[in-house]
Amino acid sequence: MLEAHDIDVFYGDAQALYGVSFTVQEGELVTLVGANGAGKTTTLRAVAGIRPVARGDLLFEGVPLRKVPAHRRPGLGIALVPEGRELWPQLTVRENLELGAFDRAARSRSAESFDHVYELFPKLKDRAGQLAGSMSGGEQQMVAIGRALMSRPRLLMMDEPSLGLAPVVVSQMFATIRHLRAGGLTILLVEQNLARALDVADRGYVVETGKVSLSGTSAQLLSDPAVRAAYLGV
């Protein structure tokens, strides 16, 4: 479904990604793990079109993405739940969700999408008229995920969904990720909590200083001594 071949990404003159390559097959949950500043978020931003790819190839279902602007990528089936949620705090829950369905095809099915989101997160239906900025961190993350789902994605990218959440809410969030994965949604997950990420993922890529240093199945990465020492402290 998604293929990255030797992509380079820059912020001005500073290079953030160096020849990064990875694949995500339809129906998979693939995770990118690594330390802060390794290039994980930049990778998702490149796929979403927020950061341009300077060199290399990026394909979604065989379609080259480099010339597709960010605002057209949700129409292809790509959605991003950004780090820090990035909601419109002065808009209501429902208004934030509506903004996820700005693509014409998504708007035409918005009623069905609202039903899906409210079934997944019943609390959002009860609080549809509440300002998003007045909600707890976990509730805001529900809105952020719901907003992405409103675009009816085939690939859902999630950037640090557990960031800043209480442990019990983190467990709920990963239960939601499992549920979405079980429903057939393809997911590309960025998460610093390696143990949690690999517990739900099929495969993973370790990103270090802008490069993929290691890849494998979740079991392979969890059993790798270097990975365990660097990210699990064992």
C-alpha positions in Angstrom: 0.0 0.0 0.0 2.7 2.5 1.0 6.3 2.4 -0.3 9.1 4.7 0.6 12.3 4.3 -1.4 15.4 6.2 -0.3 13.7 9.4 0.7 15.6 12.4 1.8 13.8 15.2 3.7 15.2 18.6 4.7 14.2 21.5 7.0 15.9 24.3 5.2 19.5 23.3 4.9 19.3 20.8 7.7 18.7 17.2 6.5 16.3 15.2 8.6 15.9 11.9 6.7 18.7 10.1 4.9 17.6 7.5 2.3 14.8 6.2 4.4 13.0 3.1 2.9 10.1 1.1 4.3 6.8 -0.5 3.2 3.4 -0.9 4.7 1.2 -3.6 3.3 -2.6 -3.4 3.2 -4.1 -4.5 6.5 -0.8 -4.3 8.4 0.1 -2.3 11.5 3.6 -1.1 11.1 5.4 1.0 13.8 8.3 3.4 13.6 10.2 3.5 16.8 13.3 5.4 18.0 14.4 8.2 20.2 13.3 11.8 20.1 14.6 13.6 17.1 15.3 10.4 15.2 13.1 11.4 12.2 9.9 9.4 13.0 7.5 12.4 12.9 9.3 13.8 9.8 8.6 10.5 8.1 4.8 10.8 8.8 4.8 14.4 7.7 6.5 13.5 4.4 3.8 10.9 3.7 1.1 13.4 4.7 2.7 16.0 2.4 3.5 18.5 5.1 7.2 18.1 4.5 8.4 17.8 0.9 10.5 14.9 -0.2 13.7 16.2 -1.8 14.9 12.9 -3.2 13.6 9.4 -3.5 10.2 7.9 -4.3 7.1 7.8 -2.2 4.2 5.7 -3.5 0.6 5.1 -2.2 -1.2 2.2 -3.9 1.2 2.7 -6.8 0.5 6.4 -7.1 3.6 8.7 -6.8 3.0 11.2 -4.0 5.8 13.7 -4.5 3.7 16.0 -6.7 0.4 15.5 -4.8 -0.2 18.4 -2.4 -1.0 17.8 1.2 -4.7 18.8 0.9 -5.3 16.2 -1.7 -3.8 13.3 0.1 -6.8 12.6 2.4 -8.8 12.1 -0.8 -6.4 9.3 -1.7 -7.1 7.7 1.6 -4.2 9.0 3.8 -4.9 10.5 7.2 -2.7 11.7 10.0 -3.3 12.0 13.7 -0.6 14.5 14.6 1.6 14.6 17.6 0.0 16.8 20.2 -3.5 16.4 18.6 -3.5 19.9 17.0 -7.3 20.4 17.5 -9.1 23.7 17.0 -9.7 24.4 20.8 -12.4 27.1 20.3 -14.4 24.9 18.0 -16.8 22.2 19.3 -16.1 18.5 19.2 -18.5 18.1 16.3 -17.0 21.0 14.4 -13.5 19.5 14.8 -14.8 16.2 13.5 -16.6 17.9 10.5 -13.3 19.4 9.5 -11.9 15.9 9.0 -14.4 15.3 6.2 -13.5 18.3 4.0 -12.8 16.1 1.0 -15.9 15.9 -1.3 -16.2 12.1 -1.2 -15.8 12.2 2.6 -18.4 14.9 3.0 -20.9 12.8 1.0 -20.6 10.1 3.6 -20.2 12.2 6.7 -23.4 10.9 8.4 -22.1 7.4 8.2 -18.7 8.5 9.4 -20.2 10.3 12.4 -22.0 7.1 13.4 -18.7 5.2 13.1 -16.8 7.7 15.2 -19.5 7.9 17.9 -19.7 4.1 18.1 -16.0 4.0 18.6 -16.0 6.9 21.1 -19.5 7.2 22.7 -18.3 10.0 24.9 -17.8 12.3 21.9 -21.4 11.9 21.0 -22.4 13.0 24.5 -20.1 16.0 24.3 -20.5 16.9 20.6 -21.3 20.5 21.6 -18.4 21.0 24.0 -15.4 23.1 23.1 -12.5 20.8 22.2 -10.1 22.9 24.2 -12.0 22.2 27.4 -11.6 18.5 27.3 -9.0 16.3 29.0 -6.0 15.0 27.1 -7.4 11.6 26.5 -10.7 13.0 25.3 -8.9 15.4 22.9 -7.0 12.4 21.5 -10.3 10.7 20.8 -11.3 13.8 18.9 -8.1 13.8 17.0 -8.5 10.1 16.0 -12.1 10.7 15.2 -11.3 13.7 13.0 -8.8 11.5 11.0 -11.4 8.7 10.6 -13.9 11.2 9.3 -11.9 11.3 6.1 -12.5 7.6 5.7 -8.8 6.7 5.4 -7.3 3.5 4.0 -4.0 4.4 5.7 -4.2 5.9 9.2 -1.0 7.4 10.5 -0.7 8.0 14.3 2.0 10.1 15.8 2.7 9.5 19.5 -1.0 8.8 20.4 0.0 8.0 24.1 2.0 11.2 24.6 1.1 13.0 27.8 -1.7 10.6 28.8 -2.3 8.8 32.1 -1.4 5.1 32.2 -5.0 4.0 32.3 -5.8 6.2 29.3 -2.8 4.9 27.4 -4.2 1.3 27.8 -7.5 2.5 26.5 -5.8 4.2 23.5 -3.9 1.0 22.6 -7.2 -1.0 22.9 -8.7 1.4 20.4 -5.7 0.9 18.1 -6.1 -2.9 18.3 -9.8 -2.5 17.5 -9.1 -0.4 14.4 -6.5 -2.9 13.3 -8.9 -5.8 13.8 -11.4 -3.9 11.6 -9.0 -4.1 8.7 -7.6 -0.5 8.8 -4.0 -0.2 7.7 -2.0 1.7 10.4 1.4 3.4 10.5 2.2 4.1 14.1 4.9 6.3 15.6 5.4 5.7 19.3 8.3 6.1 21.8 6.9 3.3 24.0 8.6 0.5 22.1 7.1 -2.3 24.2 3.5 -1.0 23.7 4.1 -0.3 20.0 5.6 -3.7 19.2 2.9 -5.4 21.2 0.2 -4.2 18.7 2.3 -4.1 15.5 3.0 -6.7 12.9 6.4 -5.2 12.0 8.6 -2.4 13.0 11.4 -0.1 11.8 13.9 1.4 14.2 14.8 5.0 13.1 18.1 6.5 14.3 19.4 9.9 13.3 17.3 10.0 10.2 18.0 6.5 9.0 16.4 3.1 9.3 18.9 1.1 11.3 16.9 -2.1 11.8 13.7 -3.7 10.8 11.8 -6.9 11.4 8.7 -8.5 12.9 7.7 -7.3 16.3 9.0 -10.6 17.8 12.3 -10.2 16.1 12.8 -6.6 17.3 11.7 -7.4 20.8 14.2 -10.2 21.1 17.1 -8.2 19.5 19.7 -7.5 22.3 20.6 -4.1 20.9 17.0 -3.0 20.8 16.3 -4.3 24.3 19.4 -2.5 25.6 18.7 0.8 23.9 14.9 1.0 24.3 13.8 -1.4 27.0 16.7 -0.9 29.4 17.4 -4.7 29.7 
